[in-house]
């Protein structure tokens, strides 16, 4: 980093006010009326389009003029095409954007070694100026390699390639000379690495007699063989650059500290600095890898560090999961945050790590940062401690100066947040050095700790061969042939990724538990499950497997187990908070209590495996009604171990959906948190039951997801129509009784759906597929079993960007179900205000507090009259949530459930998320109701309020949340005014609903 | 009739002072107190611990979940400033001084030595006429002796006294083994005033949820007996002005407090329960009473019924206690008489 910002004066000087005024004068104004956007007919449209030509022709010179003007002002000269490399280059690549930096670095290296290579950097892509391009291209060029960072399926080449190709061929035809050869290739899609070795690989290919055209670089294409080979070990990074790689967790503050280090070095020293941060796709326990470079010269390496001379691992369990020392060079400094003492740490390293440390002569340091942080009340945030360690041992700055600078940076970063925080971080800096130890490295590896396989041996082939490689960070090396050709992936893969995130996990107390199922219902990651089963099945149970008599009327002879998947738990504590039972002799104990995970991991993993083998209760079970929380706990979740935040408020609703209807659900999921934790590789949480059924899921965009789901419904409806027609047509072949059964089946609940499945199975067994129409019937038979379509998304989708489509779908009258996971803010993109954001809440784009009330989406939906609408909050009334889902699914028409979802973007203690939900209802911020159009048939008011009149002041709810409190702390007057408006709004809102619910039908 | 009193060198127009309570959280209420006749106002307490907690809480929630996920590197907008230090409190004192003519007394509860001194200085700079040290400390550590606890109090008073020049009062708890000696030592350490006594809010149990819950109970007149006794005993023995602050609800309570030897009587529960105008009513009741019994001045009655001045000094000691106990013996029907 050494960013030279343009001054205001320079920017001002670049703007010609005459042009600004001319632009203004062209604006629409009733004072000089004119119109634009006329609908043009074929007679004039063509000519009208051609009016632009002279402007496009003029643009290159104008842009060059502006570039020259800027050069006059700041001394930085750009051209439409800038050439770098050997003046007499024979092989020239053409590319644009950040890849040019890596290419230039490589070209300089190669030219120094006598290679005749170069590059044309494209500064103005279009209008593409032929004259300027050929002027930039050395006359000695024999071959041009055009690199595009995009893919145009079906095209003869990518856009830049086609432009360059046309340009070269036109120009050389015009001047009557032989044109250099032009080839094109693709690189770096979706930020795929683009390294010097890849650049060299392209140049090497260009040197061949018959170079490959339409190539790819950076992947292994073993299907259409487009990829070029390249030397992975080719390294050109200069030795005077500090190359540091930090492995951390999002929650430990590693990235924040590294950003500070970059600022310190970039701003306070003569060194240049660069940082790039790689995040995984999980929200809970997210891994971060920071790549930092510092050096005396500007840094042009726009690729990840391949040869690190400093490696820090801030979480010791990474040693078992990733090859963290892979990039270490000989003599690298290795810093480990480890819970072990200095004299124990070596023996607790995996053997392969020990071997690498010895082989590469690595200097090994350790600190127990978590203990230091705990002693200083810093919680899990070890950032300042690890940052201090880095400066202490990396030698980037003299130690004393480094400490001064770190403290300055702390003040800059945290000063606004109050002295206490600053003091706490200063204390962390001061306490660090005494706890930092250099470990003497023995001459031989002695550890017996071997790295466990990424996934268990019993994982399916796809998971073993593909998913596991992505999990291990080796996805770059998966060839094209390993990829599903149409993006279709198997579901249920999160079960193979044991992340062991939680230091503490819930442990069941069999004696205290009343088997209410609340913990099972709220667990955001589906790690707490219960089963009721025959005691005879316990014969092979592991010694520590817990069970007790079932507390179900009439089923007391059955056995009940509440089992925790300790390796999948995130330790969020929602379960403990929701547990209604307290030990009469010690009220701090509940029926589930948090206990340390490591000591029980092994035993509980075995218990979990045994638990999974116990039979699941079918939703079609005739003895139990699955319309209440207690019974629903027994249904297998088909949404498990997602990457959602610890304590997520959204996922319990999706899990419930999967328990109740997962075996027959098709889900259209709008982009947002739910599409990320629901569908981000490597592993995905939607899963299937023992019969192989489970939700089928696809993601679509904000702007069309509702229509996407409607399309699913219409497809199914059409298929059902055709299938029924065929059943009628083949009535004789099928048999009358079966045909009638298939056509007249009442599939209102799971038992009835199961009965229809049996009929379909009978149908498939009975008919043979000789006739074409009969083949159609067999291919469509499964749709005769009722499927339901669920359209899922957050408030950013439903209230805002996707609202038009949502409204269209609500108005369609079709049998679709919509779930709005309402966090009242765009959570996935970092807390931007949506139209669901309440008045007075601080969000991005509502920094001074949102000025308007939240949109009443439920009321809009109710206005159609035929739409089932429910507003729910699991923490306030879980029974109502279950009822709402069942009624919504049963409603033969559109339904919408608006579900209050507490969220990390509210700035709350996530463990108290359910308490906040309750307070949202008790203060009247969030009303619980169900609007069931079918009640009209019974001459009842369709609107039923499921909550009482607000009984607490709104502030009791609001000021537990940072989104409201930070306004109190930054602008108390505005906060006070908003509070009054919000409280008035609550009152008016309640009265409106109260009146509507009180009306006679 | 002369109602003036001198409290820690401040001349007050009467002996009625609202004590620290949420009522003084805004300047309008402070004006209303002055209008109702309050002679001075003790502003609500600035808690160092709360400032620290707010700072840590803000930091926690602004940092929580950040830099973990590429699309959401943080969840809140960057604010220019936060008013989470003592600024709001100091501003209130400053404003109160601007719009009232009565003395404004700051109140401070510190945690660290640095905090006590730093905030005391800031309160002085904001314009407070005096500072009340609200030493709210529950010695739960079984290894901490009474001597250590007492020394901690004395150190705070000494440190603050050395740092500021406005008068300081110490609001103390009644839980000292040797109350008289402790009051004396506090005065020696620099306390100009002693405010008797701090009411610690005692937690309650919620039997429905088996939770420990905060439960604010407002005082009643009977609670005044304890400070009344101690002020009466210590009057003229300890070199500090006394204020009585528990259970003052009526003009009779005020008069009793003065007669025991208090320079001022402070009230909060009564105002929280019945509103700020109660100050005027109590003041009127007091003047009526003084007229009726022909008292010329407050000074005349101050200490008039202190242990030093009563005919039976022993009445404040053990004999009195025995007498009270005996007064509760049951009658033959089992009823208390």
Interface residues (C-beta under 8 A of the other chain):
Chain A: X249 X250 X251 X253 X254 X255 X256 X259 X277 X279 X281 X282 X283 X286 X288 X377 X379 X381 X414 X416 X417 X418 X419 X420 X421 X424 X582 X587 X645 X676 X827 X828 X829 X830 X831 X842 X843 X844 X847 X904 X905 X907 X908 X962 X963 X965 X966 X969 X970 X972
Chain B: X51 X52 X53 X54 X55 X56 X57 X58 X59 X60 X61 X62 X63 X64 X65 X66 X67 X68 X69 X70 X71 X72 X73 X74 X75 X76 X77 X79 X80 X81 X82 X83 X84 X85 X88 X210 X211
